[in-house]
């Protein structure tokens, strides 16, 4: 689970998470649904991983698939 600010129910998105999301969105032509499905699939395999770690895994997989 991502951290939240005190008194704010929304998760805090780090600049690193935003960076990796943008890189993946460029590869998926802006398809946020594909990004979230990929992150969810990785979360099933790695339930203790942070969102940042999952985003990096998704990015690496997309790069590998393009080779």
Steps between C-alpha positions, in 0.01 A plus 500: 500500500628845419553760768239766561533847643345554844137597455503419127347172377684508167833319452818702460650454154874546500684670218672169423165323466379776269821471294457123448126536432577757228761271341252210493220721370723606210551133415128420527392811307335647808305188593473537879277192519779285358745653746275428800421146381871430464572638848217291646635186333847564642350569844354148500849358446676743735248602769761667723645720224443875501319665210831647386657155484199366310516785250866424434416132446223592255731736311775237478249248366375742233859573393583130487189428290604766247839338435 
